[in-house]
Amino acid sequence: MECNFADMFEAIVDIAPERTACVVVGGERRTFGELEDRVNRMAHHLAAAGVQAGDHVGIYAYNGVEWVESMMALYKIRAVPVNINYRYVESELQYLCTNADLVAIVALQEFAPRLAAIRADLPKLKHVVIAADSSGASTEGLDFVDYEEAIAAASPERDFESRSGDDLHIIYTGGTTGMPKGVMWRQEDIFYALCGGIDAMSNTKIENPAVLSEKVAGGAGPTVNFAIAPMMHGAGQVTMIRCLIHGDTGVITPKFDAEQTWRVIEQEKVNVLGITGDAMARPLADKLEEIVDDVDLSSLFSIGSSAAIFSQSIKDQLMERLPNIVVVDSVGATETGMNGIKIAVKGEIPKGGPATVQPSLDSIVVDEQYVPIVPGSGEIGRIARTGNIPLGYYNDPERSAQVFFEHGGKRYSIPGDFATIEADGQVTLLGRGSIMINTGGEKVFPEEVEGVLKSHPAVFDCLVVGVPDERWGERVTAVVQARPGTAPTAEELDAHCRKHIAAYKAPKQVFLTDQIQRAPTGKPDYPWAKEYALARVDA
């Protein structure tokens, strides 16, 4: 068997069709057999609408069966699913649809007005499927097919052409040019980098993916995974893919709610909870303090965090109330896959940097000449991954050459995180080498925000930085040089930004200054801006 997600999913279907594959909190449930029927139908519908192997199709929805079914349907016909951030405003949406060369989109009704507003500017977009919801949003101006009608009218047969581990999966992620970039993964590579092809604890590699279905045939029961992250991000996608190809049950939720999360864990007998850093961990820990005696969490054996800072104090709080669970930090990037993992120890004093982890297979730290750093030397390098890595960024050869390249006959992915290696071989991450802000797992590029701020009539100049935030990891903060006679407020600038960019990118704090400090060349002095902001936060 090749490492192809559709093939691996079908192998599970044939063995355990009655097993629950997907549960949507407050919504539908699907067994593997039910999912197979609906996925085949959607695949046939999209193919009949002209979607061909290699075509890119956007999925524009909250977590729900539409996301799961559409993604798997595209794998069936060798097309490529593309995640669309549902927070995007029209200009951002138009950029992604154009950059990704989308030929079709599956969307919730709630987002139909945004699609209609830019429809005329997307000449490559040939087909739209809209899933009805409770929003009551207008679909005027869109030529579309209803989601359920499309499924009902199509064939349930599994009669597709043969597939390959070379079939693509693209994840759009925030990039250092200020706009999202599509990271192109071969399915075989992403299987080994992110979807369980390499056991994270033992660093052992599955040589033949057929072993996954063989385990199910041998009687291995499902693990119930509750991934809170939205599927519009890589963490949510790969967790669900992993469930579907391993024969596990994936629980997803359209909206995060701390108390609801603990109630769902009890109701669905969840074994593994996946979160995104402190933005989720803090409210979960605080709510657990209130209801710990009112919920049965005996099924839960692991809480894992990825994509954002997970503070030791919150880990300790969770472990105090749930002494029998394993709390795990995993680190990586869309451009590299898993870089390392660490089981939390209660009361442990963290080393300098966001996290110290045991590196995963093929993860190394290299110097400027790509020579591995000597453990315990204190030398700082950049974390890199070899082996199963992405092909590059879609439609961006220049940036691809900077991050994904070959040296000495070996391919590397080096997205720019600085790190060092401890004497025991563990890797301590020191932070992104660029000026990217990570707020609650969302990547924010300062220059994009600055451009919007400068379009405000009261802003003469500005710099945007991230400052530490207990819940979100980093808080977007602006240092602003106002025009004479004006004093723009944070509320005023926040409202202005929300008209042009997603709300999470808007500055949550604004500090005024008489003069923005820049280098003689005019380049921004971000260290100065951060120091300026931090001094005022402390004050």
Kinemage of the C-alpha trace (Angstrom):
@kinemage 1
@onewidth
@group {chain A} dominant
@subgroup {mainchain}
@vectorlist {calphas} color= white
{ca met a 1} P 0.000 0.000 0.000
{ca glu a 2} L 1.200 3.517 -0.824
{ca cys a 3} L 1.078 6.355 1.694
{ca asn a 4} L -2.080 7.819 0.191
{ca phe a 5} L -4.751 9.113 2.554
{ca ala a 6} L -7.718 7.958 0.455
{ca asp a 7} L -6.275 4.452 0.106
{ca met a 8} L -5.498 4.231 3.822
{ca phe a 9} L -8.960 5.517 4.752
{ca glu a 10} L -10.639 2.977 2.465
{ca ala a 11} L -8.663 0.159 4.088
{ca ile a 12} L -10.113 1.131 7.483
{ca val a 13} L -13.627 1.420 6.001
{ca asp a 14} L -13.439 -2.121 4.660
{ca ile a 15} L -12.450 -3.503 8.059
{ca ala a 16} L -14.489 -1.411 10.519
{ca pro a 17} L -17.384 0.336 8.706
{ca glu a 18} L -19.491 0.570 11.893
{ca arg a 19} L -16.748 2.259 13.923
{ca thr a 20} L -17.349 5.947 14.680
{ca ala a 21} L -15.034 8.067 12.562
{ca cys a 22} L -16.143 11.624 13.279
{ca val a 23} L -18.184 13.396 15.960
{ca val a 24} L -19.108 17.061 15.687
{ca val a 25} L -19.903 18.688 19.031
{ca gly a 26} L -23.547 19.711 18.893
{ca gly a 27} L -23.882 18.250 15.406
{ca glu a 28} L -23.649 15.141 13.270
{ca arg a 29} L -21.829 11.863 13.800
{ca arg a 30} L -20.400 9.647 11.051
{ca thr a 31} L -19.274 6.035 11.104
{ca phe a 32} L -16.505 5.054 8.695
{ca gly a 33} L -19.131 3.426 6.488
{ca glu a 34} L -21.411 6.467 6.468
{ca leu a 35} L -18.466 8.729 5.794
{ca glu a 36} L -17.348 6.538 2.891
{ca asp a 37} L -20.793 6.752 1.255
{ca arg a 38} L -21.010 10.537 1.499
{ca val a 39} L -17.364 11.098 0.579
{ca asn a 40} L -17.745 8.993 -2.563
{ca arg a 41} L -20.836 10.964 -3.542
{ca met a 42} L -19.132 14.332 -3.036
{ca ala a 43} L -16.097 13.082 -4.964
{ca his a 44} L -18.303 12.102 -7.909
{ca his a 45} L -20.116 15.441 -7.767
{ca leu a 46} L -16.876 17.435 -7.854
{ca ala a 47} L -15.457 15.309 -10.654
{ca ala a 48} L -18.670 15.792 -12.682
{ca ala a 49} L -18.349 19.544 -12.100
{ca gly a 50} L -14.945 19.489 -13.785
{ca val a 51} L -12.551 19.122 -10.848
{ca gln a 52} L -9.600 17.066 -12.072
{ca ala a 53} L -6.582 15.405 -10.487
{ca gly a 54} L -4.177 18.068 -9.273
{ca asp a 55} L -6.810 20.854 -9.168
{ca his a 56} L -7.017 23.005 -6.040
{ca val a 57} L -10.324 23.284 -4.183
{ca gly a 58} L -10.919 25.570 -1.201
{ca ile a 59} L -12.752 24.513 1.970
{ca tyr a 60} L -14.285 27.523 3.699
{ca ala a 61} L -16.032 26.380 6.865
{ca tyr a 62} L -15.966 25.961 10.602
{ca asn a 63} L -15.142 22.517 11.965
{ca gly a 64} L -17.899 20.186 10.810
{ca val a 65} L -18.724 17.206 8.631
{ca glu a 66} L -18.476 19.440 5.551
{ca trp a 67} L -14.757 19.947 6.209
{ca val a 68} L -14.073 16.258 6.746
{ca glu a 69} L -16.182 14.992 3.867
{ca ser a 70} L -14.906 17.550 1.364
{ca met a 71} L -11.272 16.930 2.253
{ca met a 72} L -11.590 13.174 1.886
{ca ala a 73} L -13.619 13.525 -1.337
{ca leu a 74} L -10.818 15.546 -2.888
{ca tyr a 75} L -8.261 12.905 -1.924
{ca lys a 76} L -10.453 10.304 -3.637
{ca ile a 77} L -10.187 12.093 -7.007
{ca arg a 78} L -6.543 13.151 -6.458
{ca ala a 79} L -7.481 16.834 -6.187
{ca val a 80} L -5.920 19.088 -3.542
{ca pro a 81} L -7.816 20.559 -0.552
{ca val a 82} L -6.887 24.131 0.375
{ca asn a 83} L -7.776 25.559 3.786
{ca ile a 84} L -9.434 28.992 3.869
{ca asn a 85} L -9.238 31.028 7.086
{ca tyr a 86} L -12.827 31.923 7.967
{ca arg a 87} L -11.621 35.100 9.691
{ca tyr a 88} L -10.410 36.656 6.442
{ca val a 89} L -12.016 39.813 5.109
{ca glu a 90} L -12.700 40.141 1.387
{ca ser a 91} L -9.264 41.375 0.291
{ca glu a 92} L -7.486 38.545 2.134
{ca leu a 93} L -9.954 36.003 0.789
{ca gln a 94} L -9.419 37.216 -2.761
{ca tyr a 95} L -5.644 36.988 -2.358
{ca leu a 96} L -5.742 33.388 -1.146
{ca cys a 97} L -8.221 32.211 -3.796
{ca thr a 98} L -6.090 33.811 -6.513
{ca asn a 99} L -2.725 32.690 -5.156
{ca ala a 100} L -3.953 29.118 -4.692
{ca asp a 101} L -5.527 28.938 -8.196
{ca leu a 102} L -8.775 27.610 -6.769
{ca val a 103} L -11.114 26.086 -9.343
{ca ala a 104} L -13.866 25.283 -6.822
{ca ile a 105} L -14.896 26.104 -3.267
{ca val a 106} L -17.007 24.275 -0.695
{ca ala a 107} L -18.307 26.820 1.808
{ca leu a 108} L -20.815 27.329 4.587
{ca gln a 109} L -23.764 29.603 3.833
{ca glu a 110} L -22.497 32.110 6.410
{ca phe a 111} L -19.571 32.957 4.146
{ca ala a 112} L -21.556 33.245 0.905
{ca pro a 113} L -21.773 37.076 1.008
{ca arg a 114} L -17.963 37.392 1.148
{ca leu a 115} L -17.609 34.998 -1.764
{ca ala a 116} L -20.264 36.836 -3.747
{ca ala a 117} L -18.460 40.144 -3.182
{ca ile a 118} L -15.258 38.903 -4.852
{ca arg a 119} L -16.731 36.365 -7.272
{ca ala a 120} L -16.189 38.571 -10.328
{ca asp a 121} L -12.474 38.839 -9.469
{ca leu a 122} L -11.897 35.058 -9.481
{ca pro a 123} L -11.920 33.997 -13.146
{ca lys a 124} L -10.434 30.553 -12.396
{ca leu a 125} L -13.208 29.681 -9.955
{ca lys a 126} L -15.666 27.483 -11.865
{ca his a 127} L -17.774 25.772 -9.214
{ca val a 128} L -19.188 26.628 -5.766
{ca val a 129} L -20.928 24.308 -3.313
{ca ile a 130} L -22.779 25.918 -0.405
{ca ala a 131} L -23.744 24.017 2.762
{ca ala a 132} L -26.848 25.480 4.374
{ca asp a 133} L -26.522 26.595 8.001
{ca ser a 134} L -28.504 28.590 10.553
{ca ser a 135} L -26.900 31.928 9.650
{ca gly a 136} L -29.602 33.019 7.217
{ca ala a 137} L -26.861 34.650 5.134
{ca ser a 138} L -27.774 35.727 1.620
{ca thr a 139} L -26.503 33.685 -1.332
{ca glu a 140} L -27.452 36.367 -3.817
{ca gly a 141} L -24.865 36.858 -6.535
{ca leu a 142} L -23.554 33.290 -6.337
{ca asp a 143} L -24.157 30.510 -8.814
{ca phe a 144} L -23.877 27.458 -6.569
{ca val a 145} L -25.009 23.913 -5.832
{ca asp a 146} L -26.513 22.986 -2.477
{ca tyr a 147} L -24.206 20.660 -0.508
{ca glu a 148} L -26.787 18.063 0.508
{ca glu a 149} L -28.418 18.072 -2.931
{ca ala a 150} L -25.013 17.475 -4.505
{ca ile a 151} L -24.411 14.449 -2.273
{ca ala a 152} L -27.893 13.034 -2.760
{ca ala a 153} L -27.667 13.176 -6.561
{ca ala a 154} L -24.221 11.595 -6.940
{ca ser a 155} L -23.019 7.996 -7.061
{ca pro a 156} L -21.851 6.253 -3.860
{ca glu a 157} L -19.616 3.838 -5.797
{ca arg a 158} L -15.905 3.520 -5.108
{ca asp a 159} L -14.774 3.511 -8.721
{ca phe a 160} L -11.898 5.977 -8.776
{ca glu a 161} L -8.552 5.791 -10.542
{ca ser a 162} L -5.480 4.556 -8.717
{ca arg a 163} L -3.727 7.053 -6.458
{ca ser a 164} L -0.204 7.755 -5.250
{ca gly a 165} L 1.820 8.883 -2.267
{ca asp a 166} L 2.899 11.744 -4.529
{ca asp a 167} L -0.620 13.238 -4.416
{ca leu a 168} L -0.487 16.658 -2.784
{ca his a 169} L -1.849 18.206 0.367
{ca ile a 170} L -1.457 21.992 0.663
{ca ile a 171} L -1.660 23.900 3.950
{ca tyr a 172} L -1.859 27.677 3.756
{ca thr a 173} L -0.079 29.302 6.658
{ca gly a 174} L 1.026 32.790 7.637
{ca gly a 175} L 4.265 33.782 5.928
{ca thr a 176} L 6.987 36.377 6.245
{ca thr a 177} L 5.752 38.421 3.287
{ca gly a 178} L 2.621 39.332 5.216
{ca met a 179} L 0.273 37.130 3.225
{ca pro a 180} L -0.370 33.386 3.625
{ca lys a 181} L 1.717 30.817 1.766
{ca gly a 182} L 0.666 27.385 0.596
{ca val a 183} L 3.053 24.727 1.891
{ca met a 184} L 3.053 21.839 -0.598
{ca trp a 185} L 3.325 18.401 0.966
{ca arg a 186} L 3.383 15.038 -0.772
{ca gln a 187} L 0.949 12.850 1.147
{ca glu a 188} L 3.713 10.355 1.870
{ca asp a 189} L 5.868 13.093 3.373
{ca ile a 190} L 3.143 14.599 5.542
{ca phe a 191} L 2.205 11.107 6.744
{ca tyr a 192} L 5.706 10.653 8.130
{ca ala a 193} L 6.151 14.228 9.303
{ca leu a 194} L 2.799 14.906 10.970
{ca cys a 195} L 0.252 12.087 10.639
{ca gly a 196} L 1.710 9.286 12.714
{ca gly a 197} L 4.039 7.644 10.219
{ca ile a 198} L 6.799 8.178 12.781
{ca asp a 199} L 6.030 7.360 16.410
{ca ala a 200} L 6.796 10.590 18.264
{ca met a 201} L 7.809 8.868 21.492
{ca ser a 202} L 10.108 6.170 20.110
{ca asn a 203} L 11.135 7.888 16.846
{ca thr a 204} L 10.430 4.641 14.978
{ca lys a 205} L 9.148 4.753 11.404
{ca ile a 206} L 6.266 2.737 9.932
{ca glu a 207} L 7.694 1.143 6.812
{ca asn a 208} L 4.371 -0.021 5.348
{ca pro a 209} L 1.176 1.984 6.018
{ca ala a 210} L -0.874 -1.220 5.653
{ca val a 211} L 0.144 -2.002 9.237
{ca leu a 212} L -2.429 0.576 10.411
{ca ser a 213} L -5.413 -1.290 8.961
{ca glu a 214} L -3.868 -4.619 10.006
{ca lys a 215} L -3.917 -3.430 13.620
{ca val a 216} L -7.604 -2.600 13.316
{ca ala a 217} L -8.259 -6.018 11.725
{ca gly a 218} L -6.374 -7.567 14.629
{ca gly a 219} L -8.789 -6.060 17.125
{ca ala a 220} L -7.121 -2.779 18.089
{ca gly a 221} L -9.812 -0.461 19.418
{ca pro a 222} L -10.097 3.230 18.508
{ca thr a 223} L -8.500 6.072 20.402
{ca val a 224} L -10.916 8.985 20.794
{ca asn a 225} L -9.156 12.237 19.922
{ca phe a 226} L -10.663 15.656 20.631
{ca ala a 227} L -8.774 18.287 18.625
{ca ile a 228} L -10.072 21.758 19.465
{ca ala a 229} L -8.003 23.535 16.811
{ca pro a 230} L -9.933 24.609 13.698
{ca met a 231} L -9.377 22.512 10.593
{ca met a 232} L -8.587 25.709 8.697
{ca his a 233} L -5.186 25.354 10.400
{ca gly a 234} L -2.695 22.550 9.933
{ca ala a 235} L -3.033 21.224 13.505
{ca gly a 236} L -6.738 20.565 13.079
{ca gln a 237} L -6.353 19.024 9.643
{ca val a 238} L -3.574 16.586 10.474
{ca thr a 239} L -5.309 15.387 13.646
{ca met a 240} L -8.427 14.454 11.693
{ca ile a 241} L -6.400 12.872 8.875
{ca arg a 242} L -4.529 10.843 11.453
{ca cys a 243} L -7.787 9.603 12.997
{ca leu a 244} L -9.231 8.570 9.633
{ca ile a 245} L -6.171 6.615 8.491
{ca his a 246} L -5.465 4.992 11.882
{ca gly a 247} L -9.043 3.893 12.505
{ca asp a 248} L -9.524 6.271 15.438
{ca thr a 249} L -12.425 8.566 16.316
{ca gly a 250} L -12.021 12.307 15.790
{ca val a 251} L -14.104 14.756 17.829
{ca ile a 252} L -14.227 18.322 16.491
{ca thr a 253} L -16.033 21.459 17.587
{ca pro a 254} L -17.136 24.508 15.592
{ca lys a 255} L -16.369 26.796 18.534
{ca phe a 256} L -14.136 26.500 21.582
{ca asp a 257} L -15.846 26.644 24.970
{ca ala a 258} L -13.918 25.628 28.077
{ca glu a 259} L -16.748 24.089 30.101
{ca gln a 260} L -18.221 22.393 27.052
{ca thr a 261} L -14.833 20.811 26.365
{ca trp a 262} L -14.738 19.048 29.735
{ca arg a 263} L -18.376 17.955 29.337
{ca val a 264} L -17.656 16.514 25.881
{ca ile a 265} L -14.640 14.616 27.224
{ca glu a 266} L -16.969 12.951 29.743
{ca gln a 267} L -19.754 12.328 27.222
{ca glu a 268} L -17.605 10.949 24.389
{ca lys a 269} L -15.059 9.232 26.645
{ca val a 270} L -12.234 11.179 25.043
{ca asn a 271} L -8.725 9.742 25.462
{ca val a 272} L -6.561 12.494 23.955
{ca leu a 273} L -7.229 16.237 24.054
{ca gly a 274} L -5.370 18.461 21.589
{ca ile a 275} L -5.087 22.188 22.298
{ca thr a 276} L -3.216 25.219 21.007
{ca gly a 277} L -1.148 26.726 23.811
{ca asp a 278} L -2.209 29.003 26.622
{ca ala a 279} L -5.080 30.587 24.688
{ca met a 280} L -6.984 27.339 25.235
{ca ala a 281} L -5.107 25.902 28.198
{ca arg a 282} L -5.695 28.808 30.593
{ca pro a 283} L -9.506 28.944 30.336
{ca leu a 284} L -9.607 25.127 30.413
{ca ala a 285} L -7.526 25.013 33.591
{ca asp a 286} L -9.549 27.759 35.266
{ca lys a 287} L -12.869 26.108 34.393
{ca leu a 288} L -11.586 22.734 35.596
{ca glu a 289} L -10.970 24.287 39.013
{ca glu a 290} L -14.696 25.043 39.178
{ca ile a 291} L -16.162 21.769 37.903
{ca val a 292} L -13.539 19.083 38.569
{ca asp a 293} L -15.789 17.282 41.068
{ca asp a 294} L -18.737 17.427 38.680
{ca val a 295} L -17.235 15.628 35.636
{ca asp a 296} L -15.914 12.129 35.048
{ca leu a 297} L -12.647 12.531 33.151
{ca ser a 298} L -11.335 9.033 33.811
{ca ser a 299} L -11.155 8.248 30.071
{ca leu a 300} L -8.654 11.047 29.449
{ca phe a 301} L -5.002 10.027 29.459
{ca ser a 302} L -3.260 12.820 27.530
{ca ile a 303} L -3.414 16.542 26.890
{ca gly a 304} L -1.128 17.720 24.096
{ca ser a 305} L -0.394 21.221 22.896
{ca ser a 306} L 1.135 22.426 19.642
{ca ala a 307} L 1.602 25.628 17.602
{ca ala a 308} L 1.782 28.056 20.544
{ca ile a 309} L 3.388 28.589 23.950
{ca phe a 310} L 2.109 26.262 26.690
{ca ser a 311} L 3.204 27.730 30.024
{ca gln a 312} L 4.562 25.545 32.793
{ca ser a 313} L 2.266 27.160 35.388
{ca ile a 314} L -0.813 26.039 33.451
{ca lys a 315} L 0.618 22.557 32.938
{ca asp a 316} L 1.110 22.355 36.704
{ca gln a 317} L -2.462 23.517 37.302
{ca leu a 318} L -3.837 20.816 35.003
{ca met a 319} L -1.626 18.093 36.452
{ca glu a 320} L -2.675 19.064 39.983
{ca arg a 321} L -6.324 18.402 39.150
{ca leu a 322} L -5.668 15.481 36.775
{ca pro a 323} L -2.699 13.652 38.329
{ca asn a 324} L -3.042 10.560 36.116
{ca ile a 325} L -2.785 12.250 32.725
{ca val a 326} L 0.257 12.884 30.554
{ca val a 327} L 0.757 16.511 29.500
{ca val a 328} L 2.722 16.886 26.291
{ca asp a 329} L 4.346 19.777 24.460
{ca ser a 330} L 4.955 19.195 20.756
{ca val a 331} L 6.730 21.696 18.559
{ca gly a 332} L 7.091 22.075 14.848
{ca ala a 333} L 5.976 24.124 11.893
{ca thr a 334} L 3.849 23.724 8.799
{ca glu a 335} L 7.103 23.912 6.846
{ca thr a 336} L 8.871 21.137 8.776
{ca gly a 337} L 6.377 18.880 10.472
{ca met a 338} L 7.120 17.601 13.963
{ca asn a 339} L 10.406 18.926 15.374
{ca gly a 340} L 10.191 17.522 18.863
{ca ile a 341} L 8.091 16.467 21.823
{ca lys a 342} L 8.332 16.798 25.599
{ca ile a 343} L 6.360 15.154 28.396
{ca ala a 344} L 5.782 17.762 31.084
{ca val a 345} L 7.138 17.273 34.571
{ca lys a 346} L 5.190 18.953 37.347
{ca gly a 347} L 7.067 21.863 38.899
{ca glu a 348} L 9.845 21.777 36.317
{ca ile a 349} L 11.616 25.086 35.759
{ca pro a 350} L 11.701 25.710 31.987
{ca lys a 351} L 14.991 26.491 30.281
{ca gly a 352} L 15.334 29.720 28.360
{ca gly a 353} L 13.154 29.840 25.262
{ca pro a 354} L 9.629 28.772 24.408
{ca ala a 355} L 10.242 25.041 24.933
{ca thr a 356} L 12.858 22.333 25.414
{ca val a 357} L 11.991 19.092 23.638
{ca gln a 358} L 13.379 15.750 22.551
{ca pro a 359} L 14.009 16.199 18.813
{ca ser a 360} L 12.027 14.051 16.422
{ca leu a 361} L 13.530 11.821 13.763
{ca asp a 362} L 15.265 13.916 11.055
{ca ser a 363} L 15.183 17.116 13.170
{ca ile a 364} L 18.548 18.797 13.732
{ca val a 365} L 20.008 22.181 14.659
{ca val a 366} L 22.534 23.552 12.207
{ca asp a 367} L 24.875 26.520 11.985
{ca glu a 368} L 25.192 28.881 9.004
{ca gln a 369} L 27.200 26.237 7.107
{ca tyr a 370} L 24.503 23.579 7.781
{ca val a 371} L 26.827 21.721 10.151
{ca pro a 372} L 24.966 20.193 13.139
{ca ile a 373} L 25.503 22.069 16.423
{ca val a 374} L 27.545 20.199 19.047
{ca pro a 375} L 25.319 19.284 22.045
{ca gly a 376} L 26.112 21.285 25.169
{ca ser a 377} L 28.307 23.784 23.312
{ca gly a 378} L 25.889 26.658 23.902
{ca glu a 379} L 26.118 27.542 20.224
{ca ile a 380} L 22.928 28.923 18.696
{ca gly a 381} L 21.768 27.671 15.321
{ca arg a 382} L 18.563 27.173 13.400
{ca ile a 383} L 16.308 24.185 13.741
{ca ala a 384} L 16.050 22.211 10.518
{ca arg a 385} L 14.412 19.062 9.258
{ca thr a 386} L 15.545 16.640 6.596
{ca gly a 387} L 13.917 13.495 5.230
{ca asn a 388} L 10.166 13.874 4.681
{ca ile a 389} L 9.733 17.606 4.155
{ca pro a 390} L 7.543 19.779 1.889
{ca leu a 391} L 8.253 20.439 -1.772
{ca gly a 392} L 8.058 24.189 -1.250
{ca tyr a 393} L 5.617 27.085 -1.222
{ca tyr a 394} L 3.000 27.126 -3.968
{ca asn a 395} L 3.458 29.997 -6.426
{ca asp a 396} L 6.472 31.367 -4.541
{ca pro a 397} L 9.769 30.014 -5.916
{ca glu a 398} L 11.821 32.835 -4.357
{ca arg a 399} L 10.746 32.149 -0.787
{ca ser a 400} L 10.808 28.394 -1.426
{ca ala a 401} L 14.484 28.630 -2.316
{ca gln a 402} L 15.167 30.339 1.024
{ca val a 403} L 13.369 27.777 3.196
{ca phe a 404} L 13.455 24.493 1.228
{ca phe a 405} L 16.725 23.663 -0.473
{ca glu a 406} L 19.398 21.071 -1.103
{ca his a 407} L 22.878 21.207 0.424
{ca gly a 408} L 25.509 18.494 0.109
{ca gly a 409} L 23.046 16.135 -1.524
{ca lys a 410} L 20.498 16.452 1.299
{ca arg a 411} L 17.217 18.396 1.277
{ca tyr a 412} L 16.522 20.778 4.168
{ca ser a 413} L 13.607 22.762 5.515
{ca ile a 414} L 14.761 25.690 7.669
{ca pro a 415} L 11.887 28.113 8.328
{ca gly a 416} L 13.887 30.350 10.668
{ca asp a 417} L 13.474 29.250 14.306
{ca phe a 418} L 16.617 29.686 16.377
{ca ala a 419} L 17.586 26.923 18.794
{ca thr a 420} L 20.419 25.286 20.683
{ca ile a 421} L 21.144 21.695 21.767
{ca glu a 422} L 21.578 20.787 25.416
{ca ala a 423} L 24.222 18.321 26.589
{ca asp a 424} L 21.562 15.592 26.881
{ca gly a 425} L 20.555 16.019 23.241
{ca gln a 426} L 17.351 17.948 23.884
{ca val a 427} L 16.635 21.011 21.769
{ca thr a 428} L 15.774 24.358 23.321
{ca leu a 429} L 13.857 26.634 20.984
{ca leu a 430} L 14.799 30.285 21.256
{ca gly a 431} L 12.204 31.882 19.021
{ca arg a 432} L 11.385 32.785 15.458
{ca gly a 433} L 14.249 34.362 13.637
{ca ser a 434} L 11.926 36.826 11.953
{ca ile a 435} L 9.626 39.403 13.517
{ca met a 436} L 6.539 37.233 13.225
{ca ile a 437} L 4.002 37.520 16.039
{ca asn a 438} L 2.282 34.335 17.241
{ca thr a 439} L -0.954 35.229 18.988
{ca gly a 440} L -2.970 32.222 20.098
{ca gly a 441} L -1.488 30.097 17.313
{ca glu a 442} L -2.294 32.696 14.626
{ca lys a 443} L 0.682 34.167 12.801
{ca val a 444} L 0.685 37.933 12.332
{ca phe a 445} L 3.171 39.743 10.117
{ca pro a 446} L 3.858 43.259 11.482
{ca glu a 447} L 4.340 44.997 8.126
{ca glu a 448} L 0.849 44.002 7.009
{ca val a 449} L -0.681 45.584 10.131
{ca glu a 450} L 1.553 48.627 9.797
{ca gly a 451} L 0.361 49.187 6.259
{ca val a 452} L -3.249 49.264 7.416
{ca leu a 453} L -2.481 51.493 10.399
{ca lys a 454} L -0.714 54.003 8.190
{ca ser a 455} L -3.858 54.343 6.099
{ca his a 456} L -5.547 55.918 9.136
{ca pro a 457} L -5.506 59.738 8.829
{ca ala a 458} L -4.113 60.229 12.346
{ca val a 459} L -1.130 57.861 11.946
{ca phe a 460} L 2.110 59.301 10.637
{ca asp a 461} L 4.379 56.291 11.281
{ca cys a 462} L 4.231 53.103 13.296
{ca leu a 463} L 5.855 49.783 14.158
{ca val a 464} L 4.037 46.665 15.306
{ca val a 465} L 5.521 44.130 17.731
{ca gly a 466} L 4.384 41.275 19.935
{ca val a 467} L 4.501 41.578 23.715
{ca pro a 468} L 4.000 38.662 26.131
{ca asp a 469} L 0.401 37.822 26.936
{ca glu a 470} L -0.705 35.311 29.588
{ca arg a 471} L -3.477 33.813 27.473
{ca trp a 472} L -2.506 34.369 23.846
{ca gly a 473} L 1.254 33.939 24.098
{ca glu a 474} L 1.831 37.271 22.366
{ca arg a 475} L -0.340 40.363 22.069
{ca val a 476} L -0.235 42.500 18.929
{ca thr a 477} L 0.949 45.951 20.023
{ca ala a 478} L 1.512 49.122 17.999
{ca val a 479} L 3.953 51.945 18.659
{ca val a 480} L 2.498 54.919 16.834
{ca gln a 481} L 3.811 58.320 15.866
{ca ala a 482} L 0.665 60.384 15.459
{ca arg a 483} L 0.191 63.306 13.136
{ca pro a 484} L 0.468 66.704 14.859
{ca gly a 485} L -2.597 67.580 16.851
{ca thr a 486} L -4.003 64.038 16.938
{ca ala a 487} L -3.975 61.202 19.476
{ca pro a 488} L -5.542 58.044 18.037
{ca thr a 489} L -6.781 55.508 20.599
{ca ala a 490} L -6.447 51.730 20.554
{ca glu a 491} L -10.210 51.397 20.088
{ca glu a 492} L -10.187 53.765 17.122
{ca leu a 493} L -7.294 51.991 15.408
{ca asp a 494} L -8.738 48.560 16.206
{ca ala a 495} L -11.999 49.470 14.453
{ca his a 496} L -10.046 50.830 11.482
{ca cys a 497} L -7.929 47.678 11.156
{ca arg a 498} L -10.918 45.333 11.335
{ca lys a 499} L -12.235 46.826 8.112
{ca his a 500} L -9.145 45.676 6.215
{ca ile a 501} L -7.646 42.655 7.990
{ca ala a 502} L -8.811 39.822 10.230
{ca ala a 503} L -9.605 40.891 13.804
{ca tyr a 504} L -6.813 38.859 15.398
{ca lys a 505} L -4.238 40.957 13.521
{ca ala a 506} L -5.513 44.271 14.896
{ca pro a 507} L -3.389 45.829 17.688
{ca lys a 508} L -4.753 45.259 21.183
{ca gln a 509} L -2.606 48.032 22.648
{ca val a 510} L -1.310 51.297 21.209
{ca phe a 511} L 1.516 53.400 22.651
{ca leu a 512} L 2.164 56.870 21.254
{ca thr a 513} L 5.676 58.203 20.695
{ca asp a 514} L 7.068 61.498 19.496
{ca gln a 515} L 9.342 59.805 16.972
{ca ile a 516} L 9.561 56.316 15.509
{ca gln a 517} L 13.174 55.176 15.607
{ca arg a 518} L 14.558 53.848 12.341
{ca ala a 519} L 17.996 53.054 10.963
{ca pro a 520} L 19.673 55.638 8.705
{ca thr a 521} L 18.605 53.530 5.731
{ca gly a 522} L 14.981 53.859 6.813
{ca lys a 523} L 14.679 50.255 7.924
{ca pro a 524} L 12.536 49.755 11.038
{ca asp a 525} L 14.164 49.264 14.414
{ca tyr a 526} L 12.007 46.514 15.847
{ca pro a 527} L 14.147 45.865 18.936
{ca trp a 528} L 13.678 49.504 19.898
{ca ala a 529} L 9.921 49.293 19.306
{ca lys a 530} L 9.614 46.167 21.425
{ca glu a 531} L 11.647 47.670 24.263
{ca tyr a 532} L 9.530 50.836 24.080
{ca ala a 533} L 6.301 48.828 24.245
{ca leu a 534} L 7.483 46.529 27.032
{ca ala a 535} L 8.523 49.470 29.202
{ca arg a 536} L 5.023 50.905 28.944
{ca val a 537} L 3.348 47.550 29.521
{ca asp a 538} L 5.358 47.148 32.718
{ca ala a 539} L 4.469 50.669 33.765
